[in-house]
Amino acid sequence: MSFRATYLRQLPHLTSADFEQTALALFRYQATHCPPYQEYLALLGRDPQAVQQLTDIPFLPIEFFKTHDVRTEPTEWEPQEVFLSSGTTMQQRSQHRLRDPLLYRQNAARIFEQTYSPLREWTFLALLPSYLEQGQSSLVAMVDYFAKKSGQRQPAFFLHDHAALLQALGEAKQDLGRRVMLIGVTYALLDLAAEYGAAPELQNLTVLETGGMKGRRREMIREELHDELKLAFGPAGIHSEYGMTELLSQAYSLGDGRFHQPVPLRILLRDPSDPFSISATRPDGAINVIDLANIDSCAFIETKDLARQYPDGSFEVLGRMDNSDVRGCNQLVA
């Protein structure tokens, strides 16, 4: 049985205790079979066999997803789906090519259910206009899958029709035994709140903001944003998602601004001025992320996000490094 086949059989059953050994095995596989990553390591003069711990791993700069075909074993398969990052017409968009689209969806569902509860207990309604308009969004694909698996009666997406969304929210709240999650890009949630204030339909929901002003509103610190949203959606904490086109896994914040790392995903912080100064105990710095679900692209990514990490492993996103694109699913300034 191939490395990939064995790995995929084990992935749904991994525990935190398995993470380092699994990540190191995946690193050695991708160091040999992912051409852009192999070339990057060669240019650095790094011998994959010399890597003995996670902090030894050189992480691939996230910009490679814009400029290279980041695929592992690319001669063995053709992309069945391609996700594109959000961006303006002046920006080059990252591409994440998928060998197995169901791997992404099932992994995302597993993380959601481990964080919250089974999909069948939820109704998902989404206000993601920019993602829908630009197309090929991993976030839209995830929400669509969640809604279908939940068996909900309501449609999931509402482009700009706030009145229809309010009606759907009211109906969904009448379904006994179901919780309602409203998933929205930040500026769209603010627009909805400005139009309808503290309407009854907006109360007693789980609100999940995915970040992103997309140039529609001024950037806000997280506390200011969440305080404004609470005026419309009630005093319960506003939840958040940390994810991006280049990742197949997500981390969630359950209302306190701290993201909790699911089993397939782990962050390591680096010195923002030195990409190779990585520490497992550093309290703040720039994010390097390992996503064990990224078996067919690259699992080791150097992002442009800044974070603070806490002793329990949770982390808070502080913003973006200077001169980097504002992008991704949750890039709030804290």
C-alpha positions in Angstrom: 0.0 0.0 0.0 1.3 3.5 -0.9 2.3 6.1 1.6 -0.7 8.2 0.6 -3.2 5.4 1.0 -1.9 4.4 4.4 -1.7 8.0 5.6 -5.3 8.7 4.5 -6.6 5.7 6.4 -4.9 6.9 9.6 -5.8 10.6 9.3 -9.3 10.5 10.7 -8.0 8.6 13.8 -5.0 10.8 14.6 -4.6 12.1 18.2 -2.5 15.0 19.4 0.0 12.5 20.7 0.5 11.3 17.1 1.0 14.7 15.6 4.8 15.1 15.6 5.7 11.7 14.4 3.0 11.9 11.6 4.1 15.4 10.6 7.8 14.4 10.3 6.8 11.4 8.1 4.7 13.6 5.9 7.5 16.1 5.7 10.0 13.5 4.4 7.4 12.4 1.9 6.6 15.9 0.6 10.3 16.9 0.6 10.8 14.2 -2.0 7.5 14.2 -3.9 6.3 17.9 -4.0 8.5 19.5 -6.7 8.2 23.2 -5.6 8.9 22.2 -2.0 11.8 19.9 -3.0 13.3 22.7 -5.0 12.9 25.2 -2.1 14.6 22.9 0.3 17.5 22.3 -2.2 18.0 26.1 -2.6 18.2 26.4 1.2 20.7 23.6 1.3 18.5 21.6 3.7 18.8 17.8 4.0 15.4 16.4 4.8 17.0 13.5 6.7 18.6 16.0 9.1 15.2 17.2 10.2 14.5 15.6 13.6 11.8 17.8 15.1 9.1 20.1 14.0 11.1 23.3 14.6 13.8 22.0 12.2 11.3 22.0 9.3 11.7 24.8 6.7 8.2 26.1 5.9 7.2 27.0 2.4 6.3 30.7 2.0 2.6 31.0 1.3 3.3 33.1 -1.9 4.3 29.8 -3.6 0.6 29.0 -4.0 0.3 32.1 -6.2 3.4 31.4 -8.4 3.8 27.6 -8.4 1.8 24.5 -9.0 2.1 23.2 -5.4 1.2 19.6 -5.7 2.6 16.4 -4.3 3.1 13.6 -6.8 1.8 15.9 -9.6 2.4 13.4 -12.4 0.0 10.9 -10.7 -3.1 13.0 -10.9 -5.0 16.0 -12.3 -6.8 18.5 -10.1 -10.5 17.6 -9.5 -11.2 21.0 -8.0 -9.3 24.3 -7.6 -9.9 26.8 -4.8 -8.9 30.4 -5.3 -8.2 32.9 -2.6 -10.2 36.1 -2.4 -8.7 39.2 -3.8 -9.1 42.3 -5.9 -8.7 42.4 -9.7 -5.2 43.8 -9.1 -4.1 40.9 -6.9 -2.8 37.5 -8.0 -5.0 34.9 -6.3 -3.6 31.8 -4.6 -4.6 28.4 -6.1 -5.0 25.3 -4.1 -5.4 22.3 -6.4 -7.3 19.3 -4.9 -6.8 15.7 -5.8 -9.8 14.6 -3.7 -12.4 17.3 -3.0 -14.2 15.0 -0.6 -11.1 14.9 1.6 -11.4 18.6 2.3 -15.1 18.5 3.0 -15.0 15.4 5.3 -12.0 16.8 7.2 -13.7 20.2 7.7 -16.9 18.4 8.9 -14.9 16.3 11.3 -13.2 19.3 12.8 -16.5 21.2 13.1 -18.2 18.3 14.9 -15.3 17.8 17.3 -15.5 21.5 18.1 -19.3 22.0 18.2 -21.6 19.0 17.7 -23.0 16.8 14.8 -23.9 18.7 11.7 -27.4 17.2 11.8 -28.1 19.4 14.9 -27.4 22.6 13.0 -29.0 24.9 10.4 -26.3 26.9 8.5 -27.2 30.2 6.9 -24.4 32.2 5.2 -23.9 35.8 4.2 -20.7 35.5 2.0 -21.4 37.9 -1.0 -17.8 38.5 -2.0 -16.9 34.8 -1.9 -19.9 33.8 -3.9 -19.3 36.6 -6.5 -15.6 35.7 -7.0 -16.2 31.9 -7.1 -14.1 28.9 -6.4 -14.1 29.6 -2.6 -13.1 26.9 -0.1 -15.3 28.6 2.5 -18.4 28.4 0.2 -17.7 24.8 -0.6 -17.4 24.0 3.1 -20.7 25.7 4.1 -22.5 24.1 1.2 -21.3 20.7 2.3 -22.3 21.4 5.9 -25.8 22.5 4.9 -26.4 19.5 2.7 -25.2 17.0 5.4 -27.3 18.7 8.1 -30.5 18.0 6.1 -31.8 21.5 6.8 -34.9 22.8 5.0 -33.6 26.4 4.4 -31.2 27.4 1.6 -27.8 28.2 2.9 -26.7 31.3 0.9 -28.2 34.8 0.7 -26.2 37.0 -1.6 -27.5 40.5 -0.8 -31.1 39.7 0.2 -31.2 40.5 3.9 -35.0 40.3 4.1 -35.0 36.7 2.8 -32.2 35.9 5.2 -34.2 37.3 8.1 -37.2 35.2 7.2 -35.0 32.1 6.9 -33.5 32.8 10.3 -36.9 33.1 11.9 -38.0 29.8 10.3 -34.9 28.0 11.3 -35.2 29.0 14.9 -38.6 27.3 15.0 -37.0 23.9 14.2 -36.9 22.2 17.6 -33.7 20.4 18.4 -31.6 22.5 16.0 -29.2 25.2 16.6 -28.7 28.0 14.1 -25.4 29.3 12.9 -25.1 32.4 10.8 -21.7 32.4 9.0 -20.7 35.8 7.5 -17.8 37.7 6.1 -17.2 40.6 8.5 -18.4 43.5 6.4 -21.6 41.7 5.4 -22.5 41.0 9.0 -21.9 44.7 9.8 -24.2 45.7 6.9 -26.9 43.3 8.2 -26.6 44.7 11.7 -26.7 48.3 10.5 -29.9 47.6 8.5 -31.8 45.5 11.0 -30.4 46.5 14.4 -31.4 44.1 17.2 -34.2 42.4 15.2 -35.7 39.4 17.1 -34.5 37.1 14.2 -30.9 38.1 14.9 -31.1 37.0 18.6 -30.1 33.6 20.1 -27.9 32.6 17.1 -24.3 31.3 16.9 -22.7 34.0 14.8 -19.4 33.0 13.1 -17.5 35.8 11.4 -14.9 34.7 8.9 -13.0 38.0 8.8 -12.5 40.3 5.9 -13.6 43.9 5.1 -12.6 43.4 1.5 -12.1 47.2 1.2 -15.8 47.8 2.0 -15.3 49.2 5.5 -12.5 50.5 7.6 -10.4 47.8 9.4 -11.4 47.4 13.1 -9.7 45.8 16.1 -11.4 42.6 17.1 -12.8 43.9 20.3 -14.4 46.9 18.6 -15.8 44.7 15.9 -17.3 42.1 18.2 -18.8 44.8 20.5 -20.5 46.3 17.4 -21.8 43.0 16.3 -23.2 42.2 19.8 -25.4 45.2 19.6 -27.3 43.5 16.9 -26.8 39.8 17.7 -27.0 39.8 21.5 -24.4 39.6 24.2 -23.2 36.1 23.5 -19.7 35.9 22.2 -19.1 36.2 18.5 -17.4 33.1 17.1 -14.6 33.2 14.5 -12.9 30.9 12.1 -9.2 30.8 11.2 -8.7 29.2 7.8 -7.4 30.1 4.3 -7.4 28.8 0.8 -4.1 27.1 1.2 -5.3 25.0 4.2 -7.8 22.1 4.3 -8.2 22.5 8.1 -9.7 25.2 10.2 -9.4 26.5 13.8 -12.4 28.1 15.7 -12.7 30.7 18.3 -15.8 30.1 20.5 -16.4 33.7 21.5 -13.3 34.7 23.5 -11.0 35.6 20.6 -8.8 32.6 21.1 -8.5 30.0 18.3 -8.2 26.3 19.4 -6.1 24.0 17.3 -7.8 20.9 16.0 -5.9 17.6 15.8 -4.8 18.0 12.1 -3.5 21.6 12.5 -0.8 23.1 14.6 0.9 26.5 14.6 4.5 27.3 15.4 5.6 30.9 15.8 8.7 32.4 14.3 10.6 35.6 14.6 9.0 38.0 12.1 12.4 39.2 11.0 13.9 35.7 10.7 11.8 33.0 8.9 14.1 30.2 10.2 13.9 31.2 13.8 11.1 28.9 14.9 10.2 28.0 18.5 7.6 25.7 20.0 7.4 27.9 23.1 7.6 31.4 21.6 4.6 33.4 23.0 4.2 35.7 20.0 5.4 36.0 16.4 4.5 35.1 12.8 2.6 32.0 12.2 4.0 28.9 10.6 1.2 26.3 10.2 1.3 22.6 9.8 -1.9 21.1 8.2 -1.8 17.3 8.1 -4.8 17.3 5.7 -2.6 18.9 3.1 -1.1 15.7 1.9 -1.6 16.5 -1.8 -0.2 20.0 -1.7 2.2 21.1 1.0 1.5 20.7 4.7 4.1 23.2 6.0 3.3 26.8 5.2 4.9 30.1 6.3 2.0 32.6 6.6 2.1 36.4 7.0 -0.2 36.4 10.0 0.9 37.5 13.5 -0.3 35.7 16.6 0.0 35.4 20.3 0.0 31.8 21.7 -1.1 30.8 25.2 0.1 28.0 27.4 -2.9 25.8 26.6 -2.1 25.9 22.9 -4.8 28.4 21.9 -3.8 31.4 19.9 -5.0 34.9 19.1 -4.5 36.5 15.7 -2.9 39.9 16.0 -3.0 41.0 12.4 -0.8 40.9 9.3 2.9 41.6 8.7 3.7 44.8 7.0 3.4 44.9 3.2 1.4 41.7 3.0 -2.0 41.3 1.3 -5.1 41.5 3.5 -6.5 38.1 2.8 -7.7 34.8 4.3 -10.7 33.9 6.4 -9.9 35.7 9.6 -7.3 38.5 9.5 -8.6 40.8 12.2 -6.3 43.2 14.0 -6.4 42.6 17.7 
